Amino acid sequence: MTKISHITSRLELEGITLPNDFLNQTIEVLTSHESVRGFQPKPLPEEMFEAIITASRSAPTSSNLQAYSIIVVKNEERKDKLARLSGNQNFIREAPVFLIFCADIFRLKYVTARQEYRFSADTLEMFLLAAMDASLALQNAVVAAESLGLACCPVGSIRNDPIAVAEELNLPKGVFAVSGLAIGFEREGVRRGVKPRLPSQVTVHVETYSRDDLDKYLNEYDQTMISRRTYDGRRVSLAGEPEKGGIEYGWCEHTARRCSRPETIAVSASLRENLKQILKEYGFSLK
Ligand SMILES: Cc1cc2nc3c(=O)[nH]c(=O)nc-3n(C[C@H](O)[C@H](O)[C@H](O)COP(=O)(O)O)c2cc1C
């Protein structure tokens, strides 16, 4: 069997050959991305951190509104608390730096009032815009960190308990923690190789959306993930429901089970059921 698990480039994994002219360092870094969940107890050199933050702040931002904020957490106690609030994922404690990327309309409200206008942009669109700004800043940080030989892992579980996180980080109304990012020097032996993605025919559409051969490609991806043993020991339990016979446990079964049990995606009930309410309380009226 091919040793898929330790392939470190998506180009190699998918057998894609690019001419040397197009195989620059940026493409190499992007196609070698892997989320890494284990870090050495070693701080980041200050200038390395500066490079990451500057790259992060250079991400495109809707209308140059810069509707995001990054909270830099290095304090051990605070990291421990945030780890506990984020599903107790230990790699958050291990990482020397934990960044929290927030959607931020507090500053826009402040500026609008400062210039003596009434803020009327507390719309759903504004929340989406701010969440996208925060996400783009996060992704630039990922690329910058990986290009410097560091490793990282985004942490969506920072949204498990938005109120406790907001209190811990002293977030004003209008600031919502969208995702964390643990960054550090990886521990040896924690990589598994780049994770296979759905075939491009499924996620990339030419000119118009296509569902052609969807089942064929889904079956193909299932086989890839099964042969990589991705879900060994990670099956979503059917909680008392009888197992269906003859079902292969691949990406489709795993994903369908998760989507039928939202608690396996968003662990906290407050996030699943009350997010809209929490966002409203936190200054995003989502009109
Ligand atoms: C917004 C976002 C939130 C995520 N949250 C978590 C998380 O809380 N814990 C975790 O272990 N991985 C988290 N991940 C990492 C994903 O599991 C990972 O990106 C995905 O499985 C694909 O693997 P790869 O990044 O190694 O290619 C998150 C990724 C994203 C983009």
The ligand as an SDF file (V2000), in Angstrom:
LIG
                    3D

 31 33  0  0  0  0  0  0  0  0999 V2000
  -11.8980   27.5370   10.9830 C   0  0  0  0  0  0  0  0  0  0  0  0
  -11.2160   26.2350   11.3690 C   0  0  0  0  0  0  0  0  0  0  0  0
  -11.3690   25.7440   12.6480 C   0  0  0  0  0  0  0  0  0  0  0  0
  -10.7000   24.5720   13.0470 C   0  0  0  0  0  0  0  0  0  0  0  0
  -10.8010   24.1480   14.3300 N   0  0  0  0  0  0  0  0  0  0  0  0
  -10.0810   23.0820   14.7450 C   0  0  0  0  0  0  0  0  0  0  0  0
  -10.0990   22.6940   16.1160 C   0  0  0  0  0  0  0  0  0  0  0  0
  -10.7750   23.2870   16.9560 O   0  0  0  0  0  0  0  0  0  0  0  0
   -9.3410   21.6320   16.4780 N   0  0  0  0  0  0  0  0  0  0  0  0
   -8.5640   20.9510   15.5790 C   0  0  0  0  0  0  0  0  0  0  0  0
   -7.8820   20.0060   15.9910 O   0  0  0  0  0  0  0  0  0  0  0  0
   -8.5210   21.3000   14.2720 N   0  0  0  0  0  0  0  0  0  0  0  0
   -9.2490   22.3540   13.8310 C   0  0  0  0  0  0  0  0  0  0  0  0
   -9.1860   22.7570   12.5270 N   0  0  0  0  0  0  0  0  0  0  0  0
   -8.3130   22.0470   11.5870 C   0  0  0  0  0  0  0  0  0  0  0  0
   -9.1110   21.1490   10.6460 C   0  0  0  0  0  0  0  0  0  0  0  0
   -9.5240   20.0010   11.3170 O   0  0  0  0  0  0  0  0  0  0  0  0
   -8.2220   20.8090    9.4330 C   0  0  0  0  0  0  0  0  0  0  0  0
   -7.9210   21.9790    8.7430 O   0  0  0  0  0  0  0  0  0  0  0  0
   -8.9020   19.8190    8.4990 C   0  0  0  0  0  0  0  0  0  0  0  0
   -9.1000   18.5660    9.1140 O   0  0  0  0  0  0  0  0  0  0  0  0
   -8.0520   19.5840    7.2550 C   0  0  0  0  0  0  0  0  0  0  0  0
   -6.7630   19.1210    7.6420 O   0  0  0  0  0  0  0  0  0  0  0  0
   -5.4520   19.9250    7.2530 P   0  0  0  0  0  0  0  0  0  0  0  0
   -5.5670   21.3400    7.7310 O   0  0  0  0  0  0  0  0  0  0  0  0
   -4.3310   19.1860    7.9300 O   0  0  0  0  0  0  0  0  0  0  0  0
   -5.3210   19.8480    5.7610 O   0  0  0  0  0  0  0  0  0  0  0  0
   -9.8860   23.8830   12.1040 C   0  0  0  0  0  0  0  0  0  0  0  0
   -9.7600   24.3850   10.8050 C   0  0  0  0  0  0  0  0  0  0  0  0
  -10.4190   25.5360   10.4390 C   0  0  0  0  0  0  0  0  0  0  0  0
  -10.2590   26.0690    9.0230 C   0  0  0  0  0  0  0  0  0  0  0  0
  1  2  1  0
  2  3  1  0
  2 30  2  0
  3  4  2  0
  4  5  1  0
  4 28  1  0
  5  6  2  0
  6  7  1  0
  6 13  1  0
  7  8  2  0
  7  9  1  0
  9 10  1  0
 10 11  2  0
 10 12  1  0
 12 13  2  0
 13 14  1  0
 14 15  1  0
 14 28  1  0
 15 16  1  0
 16 17  1  0
 16 18  1  0
 18 19  1  0
 18 20  1  0
 20 21  1  0
 20 22  1  0
 22 23  1  0
 23 24  1  0
 24 25  2  0
 24 26  1  0
 24 27  1  0
 28 29  2  0
 29 30  1  0
 30 31  1  0
M  END
$$$$
